[in-house]
C-alpha cells in the first residue's frame, strides 16, 4: 500500500471505530407483510429503514429502474409502500445504460437514519435474501463515510440469478472487497460501522432484467414462514373478503378480477359480482386486483 492509501486507511479506521450505534441482534423485512416500505432494524430514528433507489445518473450514466405502471406514490409521496403492498415485495425491471464506464443501479435502506451514521451489525452474522431475478447482483455493505474509508470499494457478496423465489443466506465470510482499487479495510472494522445495506446491479450497458425482492434480513431469518397478511384498503366502497378459498365481493355490481402470484403472473381472471372461487390455486400469497366502472381495488390474500 502506498503512503497516500495507508494514511487514508488509518483515517478511515479511526472514523469507523468511533461509531456508537448498535443495530438489533436480528431483523427481517418481509415484503408480504410490509405496508410502509420500511425496514425495522432496531433504530428509533423515524428516518431509518426506508427503501430508496440510486443509479449512475450523477456519473453521467443512464441506468434506470422501471416499476409496475399500476402503482403510484401515496399521499405522503411514498412509492415503495404502495409497490410492496401491491406485489409482496419490490418488483421492477432494471436497465443498465450507457454514459458511464461502469453502469449500475441499486436499492438500499439506511440502517440508523438518513444521515447514514455507522452502526455495529456484527451480530447479524450475515444477510439473508428471499428473491427472484433474471440477473445476478450484489449485496453491498455501505460503510459510514465510504468515500474516505473504502473509497467506495465496499464489501460485497454475490447473488446468483434465480428463476423462482429463492431464500439464501450470505454469511459475513461471503463478503469481500475487490482487489486493485479503493482502500483495503479489515472486515470487522466495517461491520462495526455500516450505514446502509444495498442491493446493486452492475455490468455492461444494454443489460436488462426483472426481479422481485421479497425478504431481506439477518442470517437465518428469511426462511421463516410469513405471518399474517394485512389487507390493502379498497378505493371507494368496493370490498373483498376471503373465507377459505372463496373471495366475496360487495360495493359493486360487476368488475374484472385478477389473481396475481408473486412472480407477477395472472393465475386466475374472471368477471365477478358477488364471489370468486380460488380452490384451483396453490397455497401461497397472491395479489387480488379488481377493476371496473367506479371500481378499483387491490388487496393481498393468503391461501392456506
Rosetta blueprint (number, residue, H / E / L):
1 X L
2 X L
3 X H
4 X H
5 X H
6 X H
7 X H
8 X H
9 X H
10 X H
11 X H
12 X H
13 X H
14 X H
15 X H
16 X H
17 X H
18 X L
19 X L
20 X L
21 X E
22 X E
23 X L
24 X L
25 X L
26 X L
27 X L
28 X E
29 X E
30 X E
31 X L
32 X L
33 X L
34 X L
35 X L
36 X L
37 X L
38 X E
39 X L
40 X L
41 X L
42 X L
43 X L
44 X L
45 X L
46 X L
47 X L
48 X L
49 X L
50 X E
51 X E
52 X E
53 X E
54 X E
55 X E
56 X H
57 X H
58 X H
59 X H
60 X L
61 X L
62 X L
63 X L
64 X E
65 X E
66 X E
67 X E
68 X L
69 X L
70 X L
71 X L
72 X L
73 X L
74 X L
75 X L
76 X L
77 X L
78 X L
79 X H
80 X H
81 X H
82 X H
83 X H
84 X H
85 X H
86 X H
87 X H
88 X L
89 X L
90 X E
91 X E
92 X E
93 X E
94 X E
95 X E
96 X L
97 X L
98 X L
99 X L
100 X L
101 X L
102 X L
103 X L
104 X E
105 X E
106 X E
107 X E
108 X E
109 X E
110 X E
111 X L
112 X L
113 X L
114 X L
115 X L
116 X L
117 X L
118 X L
119 X E
120 X E
121 X L
122 X H
123 X H
124 X H
125 X L
126 X E
127 X E
128 X E
129 X E
130 X E
131 X E
132 X E
133 X E
134 X L
135 X L
136 X L
137 X E
138 X E
139 X E
140 X E
141 X E
142 X E
143 X E
144 X L
145 X L
146 X H
147 X H
148 X H
149 X H
150 X L
151 X L
152 X L
153 X L
154 X L
155 X L
156 X E
157 X E
158 X E
159 X E
160 X L
161 X L
162 X E
163 X E
164 X E
165 X E
166 X E
167 X E
168 X E
169 X E
170 X E
171 X E
172 X H
173 X H
174 X H
175 X L
176 X E
177 X L
178 X L
179 X L
180 X L
181 X L
182 X L
183 X L
184 X L
185 X L
186 X L
187 X H
188 X H
189 X H
190 X H
191 X H
192 X L
193 X L
194 X E
195 X E
196 X E
197 X E
198 X E
199 X E
200 X E
201 X E
202 X E
203 X L
204 X L
205 X L
206 X L
207 X L
208 X E
209 X E
210 X E
211 X E
212 X E
213 X E
214 X E
215 X E
216 X E
217 X E
218 X E
219 X L
220 X L
221 X L
222 X L
223 X L
224 X L
225 X L
226 X L
227 X L
228 X L
229 X L
230 X L
231 X L
232 X L
233 X L
234 X L
235 X E
236 X L
237 X L
238 X L
239 X E
240 X E
241 X E
242 X E
243 X E
244 X L
245 X L
246 X E
247 X E
248 X E
249 X E
250 X E
251 X L
252 X L
253 X L
254 X L
255 X E
256 X E
257 X E
258 X E
259 X E
260 X E
261 X L
262 X L
263 X L
264 X L
265 X L
266 X E
267 X E
268 X E
269 X E
270 X E
271 X E
272 X E
273 X L
274 X L
275 X E
276 X E
277 X E
278 X L
279 X L
280 X L
281 X L
282 X L
283 X L
284 X E
285 X E
286 X E
287 X E
288 X E
289 X E
290 X E
291 X E
292 X E
293 X L
294 X L
295 X E
296 X E
297 X E
298 X E
299 X E
300 X E
301 X E
302 X E
303 X E
304 X L
